[in-house]
Amino acid sequence: MEGTATLVKKKSSGRKKIEIQKIQKKTNLQVTFSKRRRGLLKKAAELSALCGADVAVLVQSPAGKVFAANGRASVNSIIDRYVAGKASSSSSCNDVVNQIDCQQEEEKM
C-alpha cells in the first residue's frame, strides 16, 4: 500500500503590521532605544567593513545623551568633508544641521 502525501495548510496570520507610534512607558522606551541603537550601529559598521565606506552615525537618546559611532574614519573628519563639499555648492548652508536640512530639501525637489 502506497502512502499518499497530504498537504496541510497552516492557519496563521503571519507577520502583522503594527502601528508605529511613540512608546509611552519610559522603561520600554529605553529598552527599545538601546536595542535599536545597537542594531543601527551594527549595520553602520557592517556597511563600512563590507563596502569600505566612511560611515558616521550620531544618535541622541530621549534623555539627551549623544552617541557617536564611526567606521574607519573619525566622525569629525567625515562631517568636515561633508561640510566642505556642501559649502562650495551652497553658501546658505553653514553648519552640519543646516547642511542636512538643505540636502533633504534638495532631494524633495
C-alpha positions, 0 to 999 in steps of 0.5 A: 500500500502506497502512502499518499502525501497530504498537504496541510495548510497552516492557519496563521496570520503571519507577520502583522503590521503594527502601528508605529507610534511613540512608546509611552512607558519610559522603561520600554522606551529605553529598552527599545532605544538601546536595542535599536541603537545597537542594531543601527550601529551594527549595520553602520559598521557592517556597511563600512567593513563590507563596502569600505565606506566612511560611515558616521552615525550620531544618535541622541537618546530621549534623555539627551545623551549623544552617541557617536559611532564611526567606521574607519574614519573619525566622525569629525573628519567625515562631517568636515568633508561633508561640510566642505563639499556642501559649502562650495555648492551652497553658501546658505548652508553653514553648519552640519544641521543646516547642511542636512536640512538643505540636502533633504530639501534638495532631494524633495525637489 
